[in-house]
């Protein structure tokens, strides 16, 4: 004689149902690629400044070159964390990893800290970099915000 299964028994026998991940929107790859290219520019800027790469540093006025030559090592450590975590986070964004949000968060915080550390000292007649610094922070916040919204929508896994 057969008996009816209780609901809990039937649930235990049924295979687990997984929701398919939503398809990535076209703009994820566009913004992700732009973020990678932006990060690569920042990595180059960091490496060229940290190593005092002549052809790159020669385009700056003397005061700006002296300013960057006398920066404490801690500024470069935080700056390195900012640019390399930005690059890694951007690649993770394209690959649709949810970890991208955390890595880009570290990048944004490091970027703000690096700017605060480097610009806490007076710059010699070269305030244009301060405007560019604000732009870098805004772009970093925008990329982080985009990644957060994509994770919230379930696009990043």
Secondary structure, 3 states (H helix, E strand, C coil): CCCCCCHHHHHHHCCCCCCCCCCCCHHHHHHHHHHHHHHHHHHHHHHHHHCCCHHHHCCCCHHHHHHHHCCCHHHHHHHHHHHHHHHHHHHHHHCCCCHHHHHHHHHHHHHHHHHHHHCCCCCCCCCHHHHHHHHHHHHHHHHHHHHHHHHHCCCCC
